[in-house]
Amino acid sequence: GYGGVLKHVELEKEEIKPCPFCGSADIAIENTHTALYWMECQNCGAQVDGKNYGDLNDDESHLEAARSALATWNHRA
């Protein structure tokens, strides 16, 4: 498994739409150590990536990457 440190990003007051495939509301936002986030349905495994923001040490890059993943998920849901 991945042994690095994950950044924790809070997306306040953002609605996460249910999975467009199975309807589950159990949706997680995931990332590795990079400023690339994806949304993943914990029920059926459907995933969608957000944009990759280059600076892995910059909190704002992580926040923008997480927002991108959420916007992409909600748009396709």
Residue pairs with C-beta under 8 A, 6 or more apart in sequence:
2 32
2 33
4 32
4 33
5 33
6 31
6 32
6 33
7 31
7 33
7 35
7 59
7 62
9 29
9 31
9 37
9 62
9 63
9 66
11 29
11 66
11 67
11 70
14 67
14 70
15 74
16 25
16 27
16 29
16 39
16 70
16 73
16 74
17 27
17 73
17 74
17 77
18 24
18 25
18 27
18 77
19 25
19 27
19 41
19 43
19 44
19 46
19 77
20 46
20 76
20 77
21 41
21 44
21 46
22 41
22 43
22 44
22 46
24 41
24 42
24 43
24 44
26 41
26 42
26 43
27 39
27 40
27 41
27 42
27 73
28 39
28 40
28 42
29 37
29 38
29 39
29 40
29 66
29 69
29 70
30 37
30 38
30 39
30 40
31 37
31 38
31 62
31 65
31 66
33 56
34 52
34 56
35 52
35 53
35 54
35 55
35 56
35 58
35 61
35 62
35 64
35 65
36 49
36 50
36 51
36 52
36 53
36 65
37 49
37 50
37 62
37 65
37 66
37 68
37 69
38 47
38 48
38 49
38 50
38 69
39 47
39 48
39 50
39 69
39 70
39 72
39 73
40 46
40 47
41 47
48 69
48 72
48 73
48 76
49 69
49 72
50 65
50 66
50 67
50 68
50 69
50 70
50 71
50 72
51 64
51 65
51 68
52 65
53 61
53 62
53 64
53 65
53 68
54 61
55 61
56 62
